C-alpha cells in the first residue's frame, strides 16, 4: 500500500533538516538528512520499494542496510502519525 504524508502535519525545513509538528498530539519530530529525503520523496504517495530504490540512488548504502533503515523509519513515522498508508483511488 502506498505511503503518504499525513496532511495534518506542519513541516518546515531548517538548516537542511525537516522539523515536523503533529497538531493532533502536539508532538515535534526533527528529521535528519535521510529522514528529510524520505519526507520529500513522499510529496506524492509512494510504495516502500520506490523509497528504497530512490534512497539507494542518492546515498552510498548497500541494499540490506537501506531496506532495514527505511523500514524502521517508516514504521516509527506511521506509529507517530507523521505518515499514513494512502488509500487506493
PyMOL Python script that loads the backbone (N, CA, C, O; Angstrom):
from pymol import cmd

cmd.read_pdbstr("""\
ATOM      1  N   UNK A   1       0.852  -1.178   0.000  1.00  0.00           N
ATOM      2  CA  UNK A   1       0.000   0.000   0.000  1.00  0.00           C
ATOM      3  C   UNK A   1       0.896   1.240   0.000  1.00  0.00           C
ATOM      4  O   UNK A   1       1.887   1.289   0.729  1.00  0.00           O
ATOM      5  N   UNK A   2       0.556   2.226  -0.804  1.00  0.00           N
ATOM      6  CA  UNK A   2       1.389   3.430  -0.863  1.00  0.00           C
ATOM      7  C   UNK A   2       1.416   4.179   0.471  1.00  0.00           C
ATOM      8  O   UNK A   2       0.455   4.167   1.240  1.00  0.00           O
ATOM      9  N   UNK A   3       2.526   4.814   0.706  1.00  0.00           N
ATOM     10  CA  UNK A   3       2.704   5.661   1.885  1.00  0.00           C
ATOM     11  C   UNK A   3       2.529   7.107   1.467  1.00  0.00           C
ATOM     12  O   UNK A   3       2.822   7.475   0.329  1.00  0.00           O
ATOM     13  N   UNK A   4       2.051   7.925   2.390  1.00  0.00           N
ATOM     14  CA  UNK A   4       1.945   9.353   2.116  1.00  0.00           C
ATOM     15  C   UNK A   4       2.144  10.132   3.405  1.00  0.00           C
ATOM     16  O   UNK A   4       2.058   9.590   4.506  1.00  0.00           O
ATOM     17  N   UNK A   5       2.410  11.408   3.235  1.00  0.00           N
ATOM     18  CA  UNK A   5       2.499  12.301   4.383  1.00  0.00           C
ATOM     19  C   UNK A   5       1.108  12.462   4.987  1.00  0.00           C
ATOM     20  O   UNK A   5       0.107  12.461   4.271  1.00  0.00           O
ATOM     21  N   UNK A   6       1.056  12.599   6.298  1.00  0.00           N
ATOM     22  CA  UNK A   6      -0.196  12.959   6.952  1.00  0.00           C
ATOM     23  C   UNK A   6      -0.447  14.429   6.605  1.00  0.00           C
ATOM     24  O   UNK A   6       0.381  15.278   6.934  1.00  0.00           O
ATOM     25  N   UNK A   7      -1.563  14.753   5.951  1.00  0.00           N
ATOM     26  CA  UNK A   7      -1.796  16.137   5.536  1.00  0.00           C
ATOM     27  C   UNK A   7      -1.970  17.113   6.698  1.00  0.00           C
ATOM     28  O   UNK A   7      -1.908  18.326   6.494  1.00  0.00           O
ATOM     29  N   UNK A   8      -2.184  16.611   7.904  1.00  0.00           N
ATOM     30  CA  UNK A   8      -2.339  17.478   9.072  1.00  0.00           C
ATOM     31  C   UNK A   8      -0.997  17.943   9.638  1.00  0.00           C
ATOM     32  O   UNK A   8      -0.956  18.855  10.464  1.00  0.00           O
ATOM     33  N   UNK A   9       0.091  17.327   9.200  1.00  0.00           N
ATOM     34  CA  UNK A   9       1.415  17.636   9.744  1.00  0.00           C
ATOM     35  C   UNK A   9       1.918  18.962   9.196  1.00  0.00           C
ATOM     36  O   UNK A   9       1.842  19.224   7.996  1.00  0.00           O
ATOM     37  N   UNK A  10       2.430  19.790  10.089  1.00  0.00           N
ATOM     38  CA  UNK A  10       3.081  21.039   9.707  1.00  0.00           C
ATOM     39  C   UNK A  10       4.568  20.738   9.563  1.00  0.00           C
ATOM     40  O   UNK A  10       5.162  20.125  10.450  1.00  0.00           O
ATOM     41  N   UNK A  11       5.172  21.159   8.465  1.00  0.00           N
ATOM     42  CA  UNK A  11       6.579  20.862   8.213  1.00  0.00           C
ATOM     43  C   UNK A  11       7.311  22.124   7.790  1.00  0.00           C
ATOM     44  O   UNK A  11       6.774  22.963   7.067  1.00  0.00           O
ATOM     45  N   UNK A  12       8.552  22.241   8.258  1.00  0.00           N
ATOM     46  CA  UNK A  12       9.412  23.354   7.867  1.00  0.00           C
ATOM     47  C   UNK A  12      10.841  22.845   7.772  1.00  0.00           C
ATOM     48  O   UNK A  12      11.274  22.014   8.571  1.00  0.00           O
ATOM     49  N   UNK A  13      11.569  23.356   6.780  1.00  0.00           N
ATOM     50  CA  UNK A  13      12.969  22.972   6.629  1.00  0.00           C
ATOM     51  C   UNK A  13      13.844  23.993   7.345  1.00  0.00           C
ATOM     52  O   UNK A  13      13.727  25.198   7.121  1.00  0.00           O
ATOM     53  N   UNK A  14      14.725  23.489   8.213  1.00  0.00           N
ATOM     54  CA  UNK A  14      15.650  24.331   8.961  1.00  0.00           C
ATOM     55  C   UNK A  14      17.046  23.749   8.821  1.00  0.00           C
ATOM     56  O   UNK A  14      17.293  22.626   9.259  1.00  0.00           O
ATOM     57  N   UNK A  15      17.956  24.492   8.221  1.00  0.00           N
ATOM     58  CA  UNK A  15      19.341  24.050   8.044  1.00  0.00           C
ATOM     59  C   UNK A  15      19.436  22.678   7.387  1.00  0.00           C
ATOM     60  O   UNK A  15      20.235  21.843   7.811  1.00  0.00           O
ATOM     61  N   UNK A  16      18.630  22.439   6.358  1.00  0.00           N
ATOM     62  CA  UNK A  16      18.697  21.194   5.609  1.00  0.00           C
ATOM     63  C   UNK A  16      17.992  20.015   6.245  1.00  0.00           C
ATOM     64  O   UNK A  16      18.029  18.913   5.698  1.00  0.00           O
ATOM     65  N   UNK A  17      17.352  20.217   7.386  1.00  0.00           N
ATOM     66  CA  UNK A  17      16.618  19.143   8.042  1.00  0.00           C
ATOM     67  C   UNK A  17      15.165  19.569   8.202  1.00  0.00           C
ATOM     68  O   UNK A  17      14.860  20.752   8.351  1.00  0.00           O
ATOM     69  N   UNK A  18      14.285  18.590   8.170  1.00  0.00           N
ATOM     70  CA  UNK A  18      12.864  18.875   8.318  1.00  0.00           C
ATOM     71  C   UNK A  18      12.465  18.815   9.787  1.00  0.00           C
ATOM     72  O   UNK A  18      12.891  17.932  10.532  1.00  0.00           O
ATOM     73  N   UNK A  19      11.645  19.767  10.180  1.00  0.00           N
ATOM     74  CA  UNK A  19      11.058  19.796  11.514  1.00  0.00           C
ATOM     75  C   UNK A  19       9.555  19.621  11.311  1.00  0.00           C
ATOM     76  O   UNK A  19       8.913  20.413  10.621  1.00  0.00           O
ATOM     77  N   UNK A  20       9.001  18.566  11.926  1.00  0.00           N
ATOM     78  CA  UNK A  20       7.586  18.251  11.767  1.00  0.00           C
ATOM     79  C   UNK A  20       6.843  18.477  13.075  1.00  0.00           C
ATOM     80  O   UNK A  20       7.384  18.250  14.158  1.00  0.00           O
ATOM     81  N   UNK A  21       5.606  18.924  12.964  1.00  0.00           N
ATOM     82  CA  UNK A  21       4.752  19.109  14.132  1.00  0.00           C
ATOM     83  C   UNK A  21       3.410  18.456  13.848  1.00  0.00           C
ATOM     84  O   UNK A  21       2.776  18.729  12.829  1.00  0.00           O
ATOM     85  N   UNK A  22       2.986  17.591  14.759  1.00  0.00           N
ATOM     86  CA  UNK A  22       1.691  16.925  14.657  1.00  0.00           C
ATOM     87  C   UNK A  22       0.730  17.628  15.613  1.00  0.00           C
ATOM     88  O   UNK A  22       0.840  17.446  16.825  1.00  0.00           O
ATOM     89  N   UNK A  23      -0.209  18.425  15.103  1.00  0.00           N
ATOM     90  CA  UNK A  23      -1.120  19.157  15.982  1.00  0.00           C
ATOM     91  C   UNK A  23      -2.100  18.258  16.736  1.00  0.00           C
ATOM     92  O   UNK A  23      -2.681  18.678  17.737  1.00  0.00           O
ATOM     93  N   UNK A  24      -2.287  17.029  16.263  1.00  0.00           N
ATOM     94  CA  UNK A  24      -3.211  16.111  16.935  1.00  0.00           C
ATOM     95  C   UNK A  24      -2.712  15.698  18.313  1.00  0.00           C
ATOM     96  O   UNK A  24      -3.505  15.493  19.232  1.00  0.00           O
ATOM     97  N   UNK A  25      -1.376  15.575  18.457  1.00  0.00           N
ATOM     98  CA  UNK A  25      -0.821  15.167  19.754  1.00  0.00           C
ATOM     99  C   UNK A  25       0.275  16.115  20.244  1.00  0.00           C
ATOM    100  O   UNK A  25       0.961  15.817  21.222  1.00  0.00           O
ATOM    101  N   UNK A  26       0.440  17.250  19.572  1.00  0.00           N
ATOM    102  CA  UNK A  26       1.428  18.269  19.937  1.00  0.00           C
ATOM    103  C   UNK A  26       2.850  17.721  19.967  1.00  0.00           C
ATOM    104  O   UNK A  26       3.663  18.153  20.784  1.00  0.00           O
ATOM    105  N   UNK A  27       3.153  16.784  19.093  1.00  0.00           N
ATOM    106  CA  UNK A  27       4.482  16.172  19.046  1.00  0.00           C
ATOM    107  C   UNK A  27       5.321  16.795  17.931  1.00  0.00           C
ATOM    108  O   UNK A  27       4.854  16.997  16.810  1.00  0.00           O
ATOM    109  N   UNK A  28       6.582  17.093  18.278  1.00  0.00           N
ATOM    110  CA  UNK A  28       7.568  17.567  17.313  1.00  0.00           C
ATOM    111  C   UNK A  28       8.484  16.420  16.947  1.00  0.00           C
ATOM    112  O   UNK A  28       8.736  15.528  17.757  1.00  0.00           O
ATOM    113  N   UNK A  29       8.980  16.447  15.720  1.00  0.00           N
ATOM    114  CA  UNK A  29       9.943  15.450  15.275  1.00  0.00           C
ATOM    115  C   UNK A  29      10.917  16.127  14.332  1.00  0.00           C
ATOM    116  O   UNK A  29      10.511  16.724  13.335  1.00  0.00           O
ATOM    117  N   UNK A  30      12.198  16.037  14.643  1.00  0.00           N
ATOM    118  CA  UNK A  30      13.235  16.568  13.768  1.00  0.00           C
ATOM    119  C   UNK A  30      13.813  15.420  12.959  1.00  0.00           C
ATOM    120  O   UNK A  30      14.218  14.402  13.519  1.00  0.00           O
ATOM    121  N   UNK A  31      13.850  15.584  11.640  1.00  0.00           N
ATOM    122  CA  UNK A  31      14.363  14.551  10.758  1.00  0.00           C
ATOM    123  C   UNK A  31      15.787  14.877  10.339  1.00  0.00           C
ATOM    124  O   UNK A  31      16.105  16.025  10.029  1.00  0.00           O
ATOM    125  N   UNK A  32      16.645  13.854  10.331  1.00  0.00           N
ATOM    126  CA  UNK A  32      17.996  14.050   9.821  1.00  0.00           C
ATOM    127  C   UNK A  32      17.940  14.117   8.296  1.00  0.00           C
ATOM    128  O   UNK A  32      16.853  14.137   7.717  1.00  0.00           O
ATOM    129  N   UNK A  33      19.084  14.152   7.652  1.00  0.00           N
ATOM    130  CA  UNK A  33      19.132  14.274   6.197  1.00  0.00           C
ATOM    131  C   UNK A  33      18.395  13.169   5.473  1.00  0.00           C
ATOM    132  O   UNK A  33      17.658  13.432   4.523  1.00  0.00           O
ATOM    133  N   UNK A  34      18.585  11.935   5.911  1.00  0.00           N
ATOM    134  CA  UNK A  34      17.915  10.811   5.260  1.00  0.00           C
ATOM    135  C   UNK A  34      16.413  10.851   5.516  1.00  0.00           C
ATOM    136  O   UNK A  34      15.621  10.630   4.600  1.00  0.00           O
ATOM    137  N   UNK A  35      16.021  11.130   6.746  1.00  0.00           N
ATOM    138  CA  UNK A  35      14.598  11.259   7.055  1.00  0.00           C
ATOM    139  C   UNK A  35      13.959  12.382   6.254  1.00  0.00           C
ATOM    140  O   UNK A  35      12.825  12.261   5.789  1.00  0.00           O
ATOM    141  N   UNK A  36      14.698  13.477   6.097  1.00  0.00           N
ATOM    142  CA  UNK A  36      14.206  14.595   5.288  1.00  0.00           C
ATOM    143  C   UNK A  36      14.034  14.176   3.834  1.00  0.00           C
ATOM    144  O   UNK A  36      13.076  14.579   3.175  1.00  0.00           O
ATOM    145  N   UNK A  37      14.966  13.364   3.334  1.00  0.00           N
ATOM    146  CA  UNK A  37      14.844  12.857   1.956  1.00  0.00           C
ATOM    147  C   UNK A  37      13.583  12.017   1.802  1.00  0.00           C
ATOM    148  O   UNK A  37      12.860  12.153   0.815  1.00  0.00           O
ATOM    149  N   UNK A  38      13.317  11.151   2.772  1.00  0.00           N
ATOM    150  CA  UNK A  38      12.107  10.326   2.714  1.00  0.00           C
ATOM    151  C   UNK A  38      10.871  11.223   2.721  1.00  0.00           C
ATOM    152  O   UNK A  38       9.953  11.020   1.926  1.00  0.00           O
ATOM    153  N   UNK A  39      10.843  12.204   3.607  1.00  0.00           N
ATOM    154  CA  UNK A  39       9.705  13.129   3.677  1.00  0.00           C
ATOM    155  C   UNK A  39       9.501  13.812   2.322  1.00  0.00           C
ATOM    156  O   UNK A  39       8.375  13.904   1.833  1.00  0.00           O
ATOM    157  N   UNK A  40      10.590  14.290   1.721  1.00  0.00           N
ATOM    158  CA  UNK A  40      10.491  14.977   0.436  1.00  0.00           C
ATOM    159  C   UNK A  40      10.066  14.033  -0.686  1.00  0.00           C
ATOM    160  O   UNK A  40       9.313  14.431  -1.575  1.00  0.00           O
ATOM    161  N   UNK A  41      10.540  12.787  -0.651  1.00  0.00           N
ATOM    162  CA  UNK A  41      10.132  11.807  -1.662  1.00  0.00           C
ATOM    163  C   UNK A  41       8.637  11.510  -1.576  1.00  0.00           C
ATOM    164  O   UNK A  41       8.023  11.107  -2.564  1.00  0.00           O
ATOM    165  N   UNK A  42       8.062  11.706  -0.411  1.00  0.00           N
ATOM    166  CA  UNK A  42       6.636  11.441  -0.221  1.00  0.00           C
ATOM    167  C   UNK A  42       5.774  12.668  -0.508  1.00  0.00           C
ATOM    168  O   UNK A  42       4.665  12.795   0.011  1.00  0.00           O
ATOM    169  N   UNK A  43       6.293  13.565  -1.335  1.00  0.00           N
ATOM    170  CA  UNK A  43       5.499  14.696  -1.805  1.00  0.00           C
ATOM    171  C   UNK A  43       4.251  14.172  -2.521  1.00  0.00           C
ATOM    172  O   UNK A  43       3.201  14.814  -2.528  1.00  0.00           O
ATOM    173  N   UNK A  44       4.396  13.001  -3.114  1.00  0.00           N
ATOM    174  CA  UNK A  44       3.273  12.252  -3.689  1.00  0.00           C
ATOM    175  C   UNK A  44       3.342  10.848  -3.103  1.00  0.00           C
ATOM    176  O   UNK A  44       4.436  10.378  -2.791  1.00  0.00           O
ATOM    177  N   UNK A  45       2.217  10.166  -2.943  1.00  0.00           N
ATOM    178  CA  UNK A  45       2.252   8.815  -2.377  1.00  0.00           C
ATOM    179  C   UNK A  45       3.231   7.916  -3.137  1.00  0.00           C
ATOM    180  O   UNK A  45       3.362   8.007  -4.357  1.00  0.00           O
ATOM    181  N   UNK A  46       3.911   7.051  -2.389  1.00  0.00           N
ATOM    182  CA  UNK A  46       4.899   6.149  -2.984  1.00  0.00           C
ATOM    183  C   UNK A  46       4.926   4.838  -2.211  1.00  0.00           C
ATOM    184  O   UNK A  46       4.646   4.800  -1.013  1.00  0.00           O
ATOM    185  N   UNK A  47       5.261   3.787  -2.902  1.00  0.00           N
ATOM    186  CA  UNK A  47       5.436   2.476  -2.283  1.00  0.00           C
ATOM    187  C   UNK A  47       6.781   2.442  -1.562  1.00  0.00           C
ATOM    188  O   UNK A  47       7.703   3.176  -1.917  1.00  0.00           O
ATOM    189  N   UNK A  48       6.882   1.597  -0.564  1.00  0.00           N
ATOM    190  CA  UNK A  48       8.128   1.432   0.181  1.00  0.00           C
ATOM    191  C   UNK A  48       9.278   1.093  -0.760  1.00  0.00           C
ATOM    192  O   UNK A  48      10.377   1.626  -0.604  1.00  0.00           O
ATOM    193  N   UNK A  49       9.044   0.219  -1.730  1.00  0.00           N
ATOM    194  CA  UNK A  49      10.100  -0.175  -2.671  1.00  0.00           C
ATOM    195  C   UNK A  49      10.620   1.023  -3.460  1.00  0.00           C
ATOM    196  O   UNK A  49      11.819   1.113  -3.725  1.00  0.00           O
ATOM    197  N   UNK A  50       9.732   1.946  -3.840  1.00  0.00           N
ATOM    198  CA  UNK A  50      10.146   3.155  -4.550  1.00  0.00           C
ATOM    199  C   UNK A  50      11.072   3.995  -3.677  1.00  0.00           C
ATOM    200  O   UNK A  50      12.091   4.502  -4.146  1.00  0.00           O
ATOM    201  N   UNK A  51      10.710   4.138  -2.404  1.00  0.00           N
ATOM    202  CA  UNK A  51      11.546   4.906  -1.480  1.00  0.00           C
ATOM    203  C   UNK A  51      12.931   4.294  -1.380  1.00  0.00           C
ATOM    204  O   UNK A  51      13.937   4.998  -1.460  1.00  0.00           O
ATOM    205  N   UNK A  52      12.980   2.984  -1.207  1.00  0.00           N
ATOM    206  CA  UNK A  52      14.258   2.295  -1.047  1.00  0.00           C
ATOM    207  C   UNK A  52      15.124   2.484  -2.289  1.00  0.00           C
ATOM    208  O   UNK A  52      16.312   2.784  -2.169  1.00  0.00           O
ATOM    209  N   UNK A  53      14.554   2.315  -3.469  1.00  0.00           N
ATOM    210  CA  UNK A  53      15.315   2.491  -4.717  1.00  0.00           C
ATOM    211  C   UNK A  53      15.841   3.918  -4.847  1.00  0.00           C
ATOM    212  O   UNK A  53      16.996   4.124  -5.219  1.00  0.00           O
ATOM    213  N   UNK A  54      14.997   4.900  -4.542  1.00  0.00           N
ATOM    214  CA  UNK A  54      15.425   6.300  -4.617  1.00  0.00           C
ATOM    215  C   UNK A  54      16.536   6.604  -3.624  1.00  0.00           C
ATOM    216  O   UNK A  54      17.488   7.310  -3.955  1.00  0.00           O
ATOM    217  N   UNK A  55      16.423   6.080  -2.419  1.00  0.00           N
ATOM    218  CA  UNK A  55      17.449   6.336  -1.405  1.00  0.00           C
ATOM    219  C   UNK A  55      18.764   5.666  -1.776  1.00  0.00           C
ATOM    220  O   UNK A  55      19.828   6.248  -1.567  1.00  0.00           O
ATOM    221  N   UNK A  56      18.712   4.451  -2.324  1.00  0.00           N
ATOM    222  CA  UNK A  56      19.939   3.783  -2.753  1.00  0.00           C
ATOM    223  C   UNK A  56      20.623   4.574  -3.855  1.00  0.00           C
ATOM    224  O   UNK A  56      21.852   4.609  -3.912  1.00  0.00           O
ATOM    225  N   UNK A  57      19.857   5.207  -4.727  1.00  0.00           N
ATOM    226  CA  UNK A  57      20.435   6.011  -5.799  1.00  0.00           C
ATOM    227  C   UNK A  57      21.076   7.288  -5.255  1.00  0.00           C
ATOM    228  O   UNK A  57      22.044   7.786  -5.831  1.00  0.00           O
ATOM    229  N   UNK A  58      20.552   7.817  -4.165  1.00  0.00           N
ATOM    230  CA  UNK A  58      21.069   9.066  -3.591  1.00  0.00           C
ATOM    231  C   UNK A  58      22.267   8.869  -2.671  1.00  0.00           C
ATOM    232  O   UNK A  58      23.167   9.708  -2.623  1.00  0.00           O
ATOM    233  N   UNK A  59      22.272   7.763  -1.946  1.00  0.00           N
ATOM    234  CA  UNK A  59      23.284   7.553  -0.912  1.00  0.00           C
ATOM    235  C   UNK A  59      24.093   6.295  -1.204  1.00  0.00           C
ATOM    236  O   UNK A  59      23.589   5.342  -1.798  1.00  0.00           O
ATOM    237  N   UNK A  60      25.325   6.304  -0.788  1.00  0.00           N
ATOM    238  CA  UNK A  60      26.194   5.130  -0.938  1.00  0.00           C
ATOM    239  C   UNK A  60      25.885   4.162   0.199  1.00  0.00           C
ATOM    240  O   UNK A  60      26.537   4.185   1.243  1.00  0.00           O
ATOM    241  N   UNK A  61      24.888   3.316  -0.015  1.00  0.00           N
ATOM    242  CA  UNK A  61      24.453   2.387   1.026  1.00  0.00           C
ATOM    243  C   UNK A  61      24.062   1.072   0.361  1.00  0.00           C
ATOM    244  O   UNK A  61      23.501   1.056  -0.734  1.00  0.00           O
ATOM    245  N   UNK A  62      24.368  -0.026   1.040  1.00  0.00           N
ATOM    246  CA  UNK A  62      24.008  -1.326   0.478  1.00  0.00           C
ATOM    247  C   UNK A  62      22.506  -1.563   0.639  1.00  0.00           C
ATOM    248  O   UNK A  62      21.847  -0.938   1.469  1.00  0.00           O
ATOM    249  N   UNK A  63      21.988  -2.476  -0.173  1.00  0.00           N
ATOM    250  CA  UNK A  63      20.545  -2.721  -0.238  1.00  0.00           C
ATOM    251  C   UNK A  63      19.969  -3.157   1.104  1.00  0.00           C
ATOM    252  O   UNK A  63      18.903  -2.685   1.499  1.00  0.00           O
ATOM    253  N   UNK A  64      20.656  -4.045   1.807  1.00  0.00           N
ATOM    254  CA  UNK A  64      20.138  -4.556   3.080  1.00  0.00           C
ATOM    255  C   UNK A  64      20.034  -3.456   4.129  1.00  0.00           C
ATOM    256  O   UNK A  64      19.023  -3.347   4.823  1.00  0.00           O
ATOM    257  N   UNK A  65      21.079  -2.643   4.242  1.00  0.00           N
ATOM    258  CA  UNK A  65      21.070  -1.541   5.209  1.00  0.00           C
ATOM    259  C   UNK A  65      19.992  -0.524   4.852  1.00  0.00           C
ATOM    260  O   UNK A  65      19.264  -0.053   5.725  1.00  0.00           O
ATOM    261  N   UNK A  66      19.894  -0.193   3.585  1.00  0.00           N
ATOM    262  CA  UNK A  66      18.895   0.782   3.140  1.00  0.00           C
ATOM    263  C   UNK A  66      17.491   0.283   3.464  1.00  0.00           C
ATOM    264  O   UNK A  66      16.668   1.037   3.983  1.00  0.00           O
ATOM    265  N   UNK A  67      17.220  -0.965   3.165  1.00  0.00           N
ATOM    266  CA  UNK A  67      15.897  -1.535   3.440  1.00  0.00           C
ATOM    267  C   UNK A  67      15.600  -1.510   4.941  1.00  0.00           C
ATOM    268  O   UNK A  67      14.528  -1.075   5.360  1.00  0.00           O
ATOM    269  N   UNK A  68      16.548  -1.975   5.737  1.00  0.00           N
ATOM    270  CA  UNK A  68      16.346  -2.037   7.190  1.00  0.00           C
ATOM    271  C   UNK A  68      16.078  -0.645   7.767  1.00  0.00           C
ATOM    272  O   UNK A  68      15.124  -0.455   8.522  1.00  0.00           O
ATOM    273  N   UNK A  69      16.919   0.322   7.410  1.00  0.00           N
ATOM    274  CA  UNK A  69      16.783   1.676   7.958  1.00  0.00           C
ATOM    275  C   UNK A  69      15.503   2.361   7.469  1.00  0.00           C
ATOM    276  O   UNK A  69      14.845   3.066   8.234  1.00  0.00           O
ATOM    277  N   UNK A  70      15.155   2.156   6.208  1.00  0.00           N
ATOM    278  CA  UNK A  70      13.942   2.776   5.667  1.00  0.00           C
ATOM    279  C   UNK A  70      12.699   2.176   6.309  1.00  0.00           C
ATOM    280  O   UNK A  70      11.774   2.901   6.676  1.00  0.00           O
ATOM    281  N   UNK A  71      12.676   0.860   6.444  1.00  0.00           N
ATOM    282  CA  UNK A  71      11.535   0.208   7.096  1.00  0.00           C
ATOM    283  C   UNK A  71      11.382   0.674   8.537  1.00  0.00           C
ATOM    284  O   UNK A  71      10.264   0.888   9.004  1.00  0.00           O
ATOM    285  N   UNK A  72      12.501   0.833   9.247  1.00  0.00           N
ATOM    286  CA  UNK A  72      12.448   1.294  10.638  1.00  0.00           C
ATOM    287  C   UNK A  72      11.913   2.724  10.711  1.00  0.00           C
ATOM    288  O   UNK A  72      11.077   3.033  11.561  1.00  0.00           O
ATOM    289  N   UNK A  73      12.393   3.595   9.822  1.00  0.00           N
ATOM    290  CA  UNK A  73      11.924   4.980   9.806  1.00  0.00           C
ATOM    291  C   UNK A  73      10.426   5.035   9.514  1.00  0.00           C
ATOM    292  O   UNK A  73       9.677   5.720  10.210  1.00  0.00           O
ATOM    293  N   UNK A  74       9.998   4.315   8.491  1.00  0.00           N
ATOM    294  CA  UNK A  74       8.589   4.329   8.095  1.00  0.00           C
ATOM    295  C   UNK A  74       7.709   3.799   9.228  1.00  0.00           C
ATOM    296  O   UNK A  74       6.658   4.374   9.511  1.00  0.00           O
ATOM    297  N   UNK A  75       8.121   2.724   9.867  1.00  0.00           N
ATOM    298  CA  UNK A  75       7.340   2.162  10.975  1.00  0.00           C
ATOM    299  C   UNK A  75       7.180   3.182  12.100  1.00  0.00           C
ATOM    300  O   UNK A  75       6.086   3.347  12.640  1.00  0.00           O
ATOM    301  N   UNK A  76       8.261   3.860  12.450  1.00  0.00           N
ATOM    302  CA  UNK A  76       8.203   4.865  13.519  1.00  0.00           C
ATOM    303  C   UNK A  76       7.343   6.056  13.102  1.00  0.00           C
ATOM    304  O   UNK A  76       6.556   6.559  13.905  1.00  0.00           O
ATOM    305  N   UNK A  77       7.483   6.510  11.862  1.00  0.00           N
ATOM    306  CA  UNK A  77       6.696   7.649  11.379  1.00  0.00           C
ATOM    307  C   UNK A  77       5.206   7.309  11.311  1.00  0.00           C
ATOM    308  O   UNK A  77       4.363   8.159  11.595  1.00  0.00           O
ATOM    309  N   UNK A  78       4.881   6.075  10.937  1.00  0.00           N
ATOM    310  CA  UNK A  78       3.479   5.640  10.943  1.00  0.00           C
ATOM    311  C   UNK A  78       2.944   5.609  12.374  1.00  0.00           C
ATOM    312  O   UNK A  78       1.833   6.067  12.642  1.00  0.00           O
ATOM    313  N   UNK A  79       3.743   5.066  13.282  1.00  0.00           N
ATOM    314  CA  UNK A  79       3.344   4.974  14.691  1.00  0.00           C
ATOM    315  C   UNK A  79       3.081   6.357  15.286  1.00  0.00           C
ATOM    316  O   UNK A  79       2.149   6.532  16.071  1.00  0.00           O
ATOM    317  N   UNK A  80       3.900   7.332  14.912  1.00  0.00           N
ATOM    318  CA  UNK A  80       3.759   8.695  15.436  1.00  0.00           C
ATOM    319  C   UNK A  80       2.729   9.520  14.676  1.00  0.00           C
ATOM    320  O   UNK A  80       2.455  10.661  15.047  1.00  0.00           O
ATOM    321  N   UNK A  81       2.161   8.958  13.623  1.00  0.00           N
ATOM    322  CA  UNK A  81       1.141   9.669  12.863  1.00  0.00           C
ATOM    323  C   UNK A  81       1.680  10.671  11.872  1.00  0.00           C
ATOM    324  O   UNK A  81       0.920  11.492  11.359  1.00  0.00           O
ATOM    325  N   UNK A  82       2.969  10.632  11.584  1.00  0.00           N
ATOM    326  CA  UNK A  82       3.559  11.564  10.630  1.00  0.00           C
ATOM    327  C   UNK A  82       3.297  11.113   9.186  1.00  0.00           C
ATOM    328  O   UNK A  82       3.150  11.939   8.286  1.00  0.00           O
ATOM    329  N   UNK A  83       3.240   9.806   8.984  1.00  0.00           N
ATOM    330  CA  UNK A  83       2.925   9.223   7.684  1.00  0.00           C
ATOM    331  C   UNK A  83       1.641   8.418   7.810  1.00  0.00           C
ATOM    332  O   UNK A  83       1.250   8.012   8.904  1.00  0.00           O
ATOM    333  N   UNK A  84       0.999   8.196   6.685  1.00  0.00           N
ATOM    334  CA  UNK A  84      -0.188   7.353   6.631  1.00  0.00           C
ATOM    335  C   UNK A  84      -0.052   6.397   5.453  1.00  0.00           C
ATOM    336  O   UNK A  84       0.753   6.610   4.547  1.00  0.00           O
ATOM    337  N   UNK A  85      -0.846   5.355   5.488  1.00  0.00           N
ATOM    338  CA  UNK A  85      -0.929   4.472   4.334  1.00  0.00           C
ATOM    339  C   UNK A  85      -2.025   5.026   3.442  1.00  0.00           C
ATOM    340  O   UNK A  85      -3.190   5.093   3.833  1.00  0.00           O
ATOM    341  N   UNK A  86      -1.636   5.422   2.239  1.00  0.00           N
ATOM    342  CA  UNK A  86      -2.574   6.056   1.314  1.00  0.00           C
ATOM    343  C   UNK A  86      -3.620   5.058   0.861  1.00  0.00           C
ATOM    344  O   UNK A  86      -3.320   3.889   0.618  1.00  0.00           O
ATOM    345  N   UNK A  87      -4.826   5.522   0.751  1.00  0.00           N
ATOM    346  CA  UNK A  87      -5.915   4.679   0.264  1.00  0.00           C
ATOM    347  C   UNK A  87      -5.896   4.681  -1.263  1.00  0.00           C
ATOM    348  O   UNK A  87      -5.709   5.732  -1.877  1.00  0.00           O
ATOM    349  N   UNK A  88      -6.085   3.523  -1.875  1.00  0.00           N
ATOM    350  CA  UNK A  88      -6.114   3.470  -3.343  1.00  0.00           C
ATOM    351  C   UNK A  88      -7.245   4.342  -3.892  1.00  0.00           C
ATOM    352  O   UNK A  88      -8.299   4.483  -3.272  1.00  0.00           O
ATOM    353  N   UNK A  89      -7.006   4.912  -5.048  1.00  0.00           N
ATOM    354  CA  UNK A  89      -8.021   5.796  -5.664  1.00  0.00           C
ATOM    355  C   UNK A  89      -9.162   5.000  -6.249  1.00  0.00           C
ATOM    356  O   UNK A  89     -10.098   5.578  -6.803  1.00  0.00           O
TER     357      UNK A  89
END
""", "prot")
cmd.dss("prot")
cmd.show_as("cartoon", "prot")
cmd.util.cbc("prot")
cmd.orient("prot")
